[in-house]
Amino acid sequence: MTTRRKILVILGSTREGRYGDKPAHWILGMLRADGRFDAELVDLRDWPLPMFDQPRSPVKVTDGKYGNDVADRWGQTIAAADGYVIITAEYNHGYTAVLKNALDWIFREWNRKPVTFVGYGNAGGSRAIEQLREVAVELEMAPIRRAVHLPLDVYRATMTTQAPADPALFAPAEPAAKLMLDELAWWANALAVARAM
Ligand SMILES: Cc1cc2nc3c(=O)[nH]c(=O)nc-3n(C[C@H](O)[C@H](O)[C@H](O)COP(=O)(O)O)c2cc1C
């Protein structure tokens, strides 16, 4: 039996009345039911990081001291995980500014970990996800191929329900999610072993 890998589900939008809670709780439920992961929700609302303002690039930080207490704790939280599922909205064909800020604040803690995405919007968040993959490479992460682009029907069916939405409403997205979790499990395991060598 392989070790359970720690996966953080990062909820990447923070605006009042956001939709992001619903896919976040759905995929968290799938991760927890899977048996291969210990999954936790990381809600960017709980991380009041200022807009990045440091004189030094986080690439140069080797001691986890980023010049801001929240950022230091953010680094410790990210460091403790083996991989990430980012829940991403699409704002003007990109991803949210609050998410970019959270990604930029730290560096080493992201390195050599797999990342994947659950995107939503008119095109399943596909433009936001593609952009995030580019950013992930620069953070020395391993963005995996499989992601979930929430089908428009699912997005519409769950839009007006209270969070957490009934997981049954996400059933059309489950096959894609299962493939994504298989790939995430493989990469999280392989890279955890490699990091320990
Ligand atoms: C500033 C802004 C820009 C948006 N731009 C897009 C877009 O480019 N593509 C898209 O599919 N949806 C777009 N939308 C609609 C969002 O997909 C929708 O509001 C979604 O619920 C946002 O995620 P959130 O509720 O978690 O913040 C935009 C919404 C906002 C607030």
The ligand as an SDF file (V2000), in Angstrom:
LIG
                    3D

 31 33  0  0  0  0  0  0  0  0999 V2000
  -14.2170   40.4670  -13.5220 C   0  0  0  0  0  0  0  0  0  0  0  0
  -14.8910   39.2860  -14.1430 C   0  0  0  0  0  0  0  0  0  0  0  0
  -14.4940   38.8530  -15.3890 C   0  0  0  0  0  0  0  0  0  0  0  0
  -15.0490   37.7090  -15.9590 C   0  0  0  0  0  0  0  0  0  0  0  0
  -14.5630   37.2400  -17.1480 N   0  0  0  0  0  0  0  0  0  0  0  0
  -14.9310   36.0180  -17.5760 C   0  0  0  0  0  0  0  0  0  0  0  0
  -14.2560   35.3940  -18.6550 C   0  0  0  0  0  0  0  0  0  0  0  0
  -13.3670   35.9290  -19.2650 O   0  0  0  0  0  0  0  0  0  0  0  0
  -14.6310   34.1500  -19.0250 N   0  0  0  0  0  0  0  0  0  0  0  0
  -15.6360   33.4720  -18.3700 C   0  0  0  0  0  0  0  0  0  0  0  0
  -15.9150   32.3270  -18.7130 O   0  0  0  0  0  0  0  0  0  0  0  0
  -16.3030   34.0550  -17.3370 N   0  0  0  0  0  0  0  0  0  0  0  0
  -15.9680   35.2930  -16.9220 C   0  0  0  0  0  0  0  0  0  0  0  0
  -16.5980   35.8650  -15.8610 N   0  0  0  0  0  0  0  0  0  0  0  0
  -17.7320   35.1540  -15.2420 C   0  0  0  0  0  0  0  0  0  0  0  0
  -17.1940   34.1970  -14.2150 C   0  0  0  0  0  0  0  0  0  0  0  0
  -16.8470   32.9740  -14.8300 O   0  0  0  0  0  0  0  0  0  0  0  0
  -18.2500   33.9390  -13.1350 C   0  0  0  0  0  0  0  0  0  0  0  0
  -18.6410   35.1770  -12.5690 O   0  0  0  0  0  0  0  0  0  0  0  0
  -17.7000   33.0470  -12.0620 C   0  0  0  0  0  0  0  0  0  0  0  0
  -18.7370   32.7690  -11.1540 O   0  0  0  0  0  0  0  0  0  0  0  0
  -16.5360   33.7170  -11.3520 C   0  0  0  0  0  0  0  0  0  0  0  0
  -16.0110   32.8940  -10.3440 O   0  0  0  0  0  0  0  0  0  0  0  0
  -16.2580   33.2350   -8.7990 P   0  0  0  0  0  0  0  0  0  0  0  0
  -17.7500   33.3350   -8.6420 O   0  0  0  0  0  0  0  0  0  0  0  0
  -15.6950   32.0630   -8.0530 O   0  0  0  0  0  0  0  0  0  0  0  0
  -15.5940   34.5320   -8.5160 O   0  0  0  0  0  0  0  0  0  0  0  0
  -16.0730   37.0160  -15.2810 C   0  0  0  0  0  0  0  0  0  0  0  0
  -16.4930   37.4680  -14.0260 C   0  0  0  0  0  0  0  0  0  0  0  0
  -15.9010   38.5730  -13.4550 C   0  0  0  0  0  0  0  0  0  0  0  0
  -16.3330   38.9980  -12.0650 C   0  0  0  0  0  0  0  0  0  0  0  0
  1  2  1  0
  2  3  1  0
  2 30  2  0
  3  4  2  0
  4  5  1  0
  4 28  1  0
  5  6  2  0
  6  7  1  0
  6 13  1  0
  7  8  2  0
  7  9  1  0
  9 10  1  0
 10 11  2  0
 10 12  1  0
 12 13  2  0
 13 14  1  0
 14 15  1  0
 14 28  1  0
 15 16  1  0
 16 17  1  0
 16 18  1  0
 18 19  1  0
 18 20  1  0
 20 21  1  0
 20 22  1  0
 22 23  1  0
 23 24  1  0
 24 25  2  0
 24 26  1  0
 24 27  1  0
 28 29  2  0
 29 30  1  0
 30 31  1  0
M  END
$$$$
